[in-house]
Amino acid sequence: MRTEREMTALILGVAEQDARVRAVFMNGSRANPNAPRDIFQDYDIVYVVEETASFRAQPGWVDVFGERLVMQTPDEMDHTAGQPTDLARCYGYLMQFADGNRIDLRLMTLPRALEECQSDSQTIVLLDKDGILPPLPLPSDTAYHIRRPDQTAFAGCCNEFWWTLPYVAKGLWRGRVTYALDTLNACVRPQLLHMLSWLAGTRTGFAVSAGKSGADLPAYLPAGCWERYLSTYADAEPGHVWAAVFAAATLFLDAAHQTAEALALPVNEAEAEGSLRYLYRVRELPADASEIF
């Protein structure tokens, strides 16, 4: 596996030799001083270019980076699928190499690159041939810190959680386990993660990031909280899904109360009680029930 020094030298060497590339910057976890280092970290690289057309006309130009196992060109895929894109301003190559390294490389014209580097606090300029990029502060993960919720955001999260959880119960009663699991993970879980993130924020002065999928939260939550969260994941056995539903409900309610107390926000107890009443009722309904209540 090529070392970080070798990969950086390769990335910069290609840019230095290609007159179309005027600057290079890196963002992502390798630009985050607080991110743990490991062998799976990508190289998130932006080449600031004068135009993208000549690169797109020669798809094989990326072969210089090494033997690939698989590659994706997401902007091209979106364009082909008819989604709004601007290939002239931004074009990406996601490359997994045979030695284990990965480069997520995006070509950006200067206006688009300026938007990117100034909006992402995790940015390091690696090369600037013409002095076209602005001075940037030292990289940090501040742009990704958990944000303190106001009453509207807090209430909205609670309402969405308690509104969508009964859909899981409905799916289980109907015997549609895949629907129930999809709803639990796609609709309910994001709200639970929001609440746990806010709870972590109250304990850290909102000075930390939750990480992708909440992966950094265990260090910031009360003892046992993360284990309770993991118990909200279930296999396809209906009884296990029901257990996950109530584990999610009790965890969310506890986290909401703790967060609300810390931030002096009101909790709508009635909607939580109503949703839980529905869940308990549906769990006990016989398969041939003709009415819910």
Buried (B, 14 or more C-beta within 10 A) or exposed (E): EBEEEEBBEBBBEBBEEBEBBBBBBBBBBBBBEEBEEEEEBBBBBBBBBEEBEEBBEEEEBBEEBBEBEEBEBBBBEEBEEEEEBEBEBBBBBBBBBEEEBBBBBBBBBBEBBBEBBEEBBBBBBBBBEEEEBEEBEEBBBEEBBBEEBEEEBBBBBBBBBBBBBBBBBBBBBEEEBEBBBBBBBEBBBBBBBBBBBBBBBBBBEBEBBBBEEBEBBBEBBEEEBBEBBEBBBBEEEBEBBBBBBBBBBEBBBBBBBBBBEEBEBEBBEEBBEBBBEBBEBBBEBEEEEEEEE
